[in-house]
């Protein structure tokens, strides 16, 4: 695939032997499937700050109401600031990424639920030091852990966000204008609706009121609002509502029998009897017969390459 999307990733997930025990955590889905579409940029902050391979394990501890990352055996080994500085030093290449996949449970790279020690007993409430700084620096960047990619909904949500973010970056590279932003919004409107109808409507109203304002001021605000919306998982109810909106474009074209079939297929999806790909495939069929430029330009029925088969599990 030409022009692959650039994704940052914890090096161990690609099979690089950078772990504390000289091992790796090679992930077959990442390496065998996602690698067809993503250009992975590997990075290991623990190696970058000079901890070596193999090395003593590190962990998050709460000291004086502040989170520190210290040696598991040698608490005098405090690498908290070194990991923060490391994240800052990577901004030159991180700013060009369209997403990032982190190693779960890692005191440096874990996105959430990392063990945080308060005495001898840990709570799953920590965030890896490098990961936290990364997400603070790029709050709109799609970020996920490899462990959560095993969940079909979380996997599709992350990959969908990556593709949308990459399209946004392309828009930015071509030059922002309110017209270009309106076109971008129209192309993604039904994706937004499937995530949260109220927030999608609010975003549309906000954009309509932005006419005449300076594009360079509107764009970052729109991006934050959009990515906040997309972080919400699209529900079955949200998809059903969106499917019915799309069905409305066909009401004057398809036969009564075709309408009844489409209603039945959507209802079966609503009841969990069919995956999302089935009503979407049927809608694609009807829109091929009765093309609509607005729907053709929309990404809802083609949010990512069909070969990823992400809609088959929703």
C-alpha positions in Angstrom: 0.0 0.0 0.0 1.4 3.4 -1.1 1.6 6.3 1.3 1.1 4.3 4.5 0.0 6.2 7.6 2.8 6.8 10.1 2.1 5.3 13.6 4.4 5.4 16.6 4.7 2.2 18.5 6.5 0.6 21.4 9.4 -1.2 19.9 8.8 -4.5 21.7 5.5 -4.9 19.9 7.3 -5.2 16.6 9.5 -8.0 18.0 12.5 -5.9 18.9 14.3 -7.4 21.8 14.3 -4.3 24.0 12.5 -5.6 27.1 14.1 -5.7 30.6 14.8 -9.4 30.1 16.2 -9.0 26.6 12.8 -10.3 25.2 10.0 -8.8 23.2 6.2 -8.8 23.0 5.7 -9.3 19.3 2.1 -8.8 18.3 0.9 -10.8 15.4 -2.1 -8.6 14.5 0.0 -5.5 14.4 2.8 -7.1 12.4 0.7 -9.2 10.0 -2.4 -7.1 9.5 -1.9 -3.4 10.5 1.5 -3.3 8.9 -0.1 -3.5 5.5 -1.6 0.0 6.1 0.6 1.6 8.7 4.2 2.6 8.7 5.3 1.9 12.2 7.9 4.1 13.9 9.3 2.1 16.8 10.6 3.6 19.9 11.6 2.4 23.4 12.0 5.2 26.0 13.6 2.9 28.6 16.4 2.0 26.1 16.6 5.6 24.9 17.4 6.9 28.4 20.2 4.4 28.7 18.8 1.7 31.0 20.3 -1.0 28.9 19.3 -4.5 27.9 18.9 -6.5 30.1 18.1 -4.1 33.0 16.5 -3.9 36.3 12.7 -3.5 36.1 11.1 -0.2 37.0 7.8 0.6 38.6 5.5 3.5 39.5 5.4 4.5 43.1 3.6 7.3 45.0 6.1 9.4 47.0 5.1 12.6 48.7 1.9 12.7 46.6 3.8 12.6 43.4 4.2 9.7 41.0 7.8 8.5 40.5 9.3 5.8 38.3 12.0 4.0 40.2 13.9 0.7 40.2 12.0 -2.3 41.6 15.0 -3.4 43.6 16.9 -0.1 43.8 14.5 2.7 44.7 17.3 5.2 44.4 17.2 4.6 40.7 14.6 7.4 39.8 14.1 7.8 36.1 10.9 9.9 36.2 12.4 13.2 34.9 14.6 11.3 32.3 11.4 9.7 30.9 9.6 13.0 30.8 12.6 14.7 29.1 12.8 11.7 26.7 9.2 12.3 25.6 9.8 16.0 25.1 12.9 15.2 22.9 10.8 13.1 20.5 8.4 15.8 19.6 10.2 16.5 16.3 9.0 13.1 14.9 5.9 12.6 17.0 4.2 15.7 15.6 4.0 13.9 12.2 2.3 10.8 13.5 -1.3 9.9 12.9 -1.6 7.6 15.9 0.4 5.7 18.5 0.2 2.1 19.9 1.7 1.6 23.4 2.7 -1.4 25.5 0.1 -2.0 28.2 1.1 -2.2 31.8 4.4 -0.6 31.2 5.6 2.0 33.8 7.0 4.0 30.9 4.5 3.3 28.0 1.3 2.1 29.7 -1.7 4.3 28.6 -3.9 3.4 31.6 -4.3 1.0 34.6 -0.6 0.7 35.2 0.3 -0.6 38.7 1.0 2.3 41.0 2.5 1.3 44.3 1.6 3.0 47.6 3.6 0.8 49.9 3.6 -2.9 49.1 0.2 -3.1 47.4 -0.3 -1.6 43.9 -3.5 -0.1 42.5 -4.3 -0.2 38.8 -4.6 3.6 38.5 -1.2 4.6 37.0 -0.2 6.0 33.6 3.3 5.4 32.1 5.6 8.4 32.4 6.5 8.6 28.7 2.9 7.8 27.7 1.5 10.5 29.9 3.8 13.2 28.5 3.0 12.0 24.9 -0.7 12.4 25.5 -0.3 15.7 27.2 1.7 17.0 24.3 -0.7 15.7 21.6 -4.1 15.4 23.3 -5.9 14.9 20.0 -3.6 12.1 18.7 -5.3 8.7 18.5 -3.5 6.5 21.2 -4.2 2.9 22.1 -2.6 0.0 23.9 -2.0 -3.3 22.1 -4.0 -5.2 24.7 -7.1 -3.2 24.0 -6.9 -3.9 20.3 -8.3 -7.4 21.1 -11.6 -5.7 21.7 -13.5 -5.3 18.4 -15.2 -2.0 19.4 -12.0 -0.4 20.7 -10.0 -1.7 17.8 -12.4 -0.2 15.2 -12.6 3.0 17.2 -8.9 3.5 17.3 -8.3 2.6 13.6 -11.2 4.8 12.5 -9.7 7.7 14.5 -6.3 7.1 12.9 -7.7 7.3 9.4 -9.7 10.4 10.1 -6.7 12.1 11.8 -4.6 11.3 8.8 -7.2 12.9 6.5 -7.2 15.9 8.8 -3.4 16.2 8.5 -3.7 16.0 4.7 -6.2 18.8 4.8 -3.8 20.9 7.0 -0.9 20.2 4.5 -3.1 21.4 1.6 -4.0 24.6 3.4 -7.0 25.4 5.6 -10.1 27.3 4.6 -13.6 27.3 6.0 -14.9 25.8 2.7 -12.4 22.9 3.0 -13.4 22.4 6.6 -17.1 22.3 5.7 -16.4 19.7 3.0 -14.4 17.7 5.5 -17.2 17.9 8.0 -19.8 16.8 5.4 -17.7 13.8 4.6 -17.6 12.6 8.2 -21.0 13.8 9.4 -22.5 10.4 9.6 -19.5 8.9 11.4 -19.9 11.7 14.0 -23.6 10.9 14.3 -22.9 7.2 14.9 -20.7 8.1 17.9 -23.0 10.7 19.5 -25.9 12.3 17.7 -26.2 15.3 20.1 -22.5 16.1 20.0 -22.5 15.7 16.2 -25.4 18.2 15.9 -23.7 20.6 18.3 -20.4 20.4 16.2 -22.4 21.1 13.0 -24.0 24.2 14.6 -20.7 25.4 16.0 -19.1 25.1 12.5 -22.0 27.0 10.9 -21.5 29.9 13.2 -17.7 30.0 12.4 -18.2 31.5 8.9 -16.3 34.7 8.6 -13.9 33.8 11.4 -10.1 33.3 10.9 -9.5 29.7 9.7 -6.3 29.4 11.7 -8.3 30.0 14.9 -11.3 27.8 13.9 -9.3 24.7 12.8 -7.6 23.8 16.2 -10.9 24.2 18.0 -12.7 22.0 15.5 -10.0 19.3 15.8 -10.3 19.2 19.5 -14.1 19.0 19.4 -14.0 16.3 16.7 -11.5 14.1 18.4 -13.3 14.4 21.7 -16.4 13.2 20.0 -14.7 10.3 18.2 -13.2 9.0 21.4 -16.7 8.1 22.4 -17.5 4.5 21.2 -20.1 4.3 18.5 -23.1 2.3 19.9 -25.4 -0.1 18.2 -28.2 2.5 18.8 -26.0 5.2 17.2 -25.4 3.1 14.1 -29.1 2.2 13.8 -30.0 5.9 13.9 -27.3 6.6 11.3 -28.4 3.8 9.0 -32.0 5.0 9.1 -30.8 8.5 8.1 -29.0 7.0 5.1 -32.0 4.9 4.2 -34.0 8.2 3.9 -32.0 9.1 0.8 -33.4 6.1 -0.9 -37.1 6.4 -0.1 -38.1 7.8 -3.5 -36.0 5.3 -5.5 -36.2 1.8 -4.2 -39.2 -0.5 -4.3 -41.5 -1.3 -1.4 -40.0 -4.8 -1.1 -36.5 -3.3 -1.0 -37.5 -0.9 1.7 -39.0 -3.7 3.7 -35.8 -5.8 3.3 -33.6 -2.9 4.4 -35.8 -2.1 7.4 -35.6 -5.8 8.4 -31.9 -6.0 8.0 -31.3 -2.9 10.1 -33.7 -4.3 12.7 -31.7 -7.6 12.8 -28.6 -5.6 13.3 -30.3 -3.6 16.1 -31.1 -6.9 17.8 -27.6 -8.3 17.5 -28.4 -10.9 14.9 -26.2 -9.5 12.2 -22.9 -7.6 12.1 -22.8 -4.0 10.9 -21.2 -4.9 7.6 -24.5 -6.5 6.5 -26.8 -3.4 6.4 -23.9 -1.3 5.2 -23.3 -3.7 2.3 -27.0 -3.6 1.4 -27.0 0.2 1.5 -23.9 0.3 -0.7 -25.8 -1.9 -3.2 -28.7 0.5 -3.4 -26.5 3.6 -3.6 -24.7 2.0 -6.5 -28.0 1.7 -8.3 -29.2 5.2 -7.3 -26.0 7.3 -6.7 -26.1 10.3 -4.5 -23.0 12.6 -4.6 -23.3 13.5 -0.9 -23.4 9.8 0.2 -20.7 8.9 -2.3 -18.3 11.4 -0.7 -19.2 10.3 2.8 -16.8 8.1 4.7 -19.4 6.4 7.0 -19.8 3.3 4.8 -16.0 3.2 4.0 -14.2 4.5 7.1 -11.2 2.3 6.5 -10.0 -0.4 4.1 -12.5 -3.2 3.8 -9.7 -5.7 4.0 -9.3 -4.9 7.7 -12.9 -6.4 8.1 -13.4 -4.2 11.2 -17.2 -3.8 10.5 -17.6 -7.6 10.5 -17.3 -7.8 14.2 -19.5 -4.9 15.2 
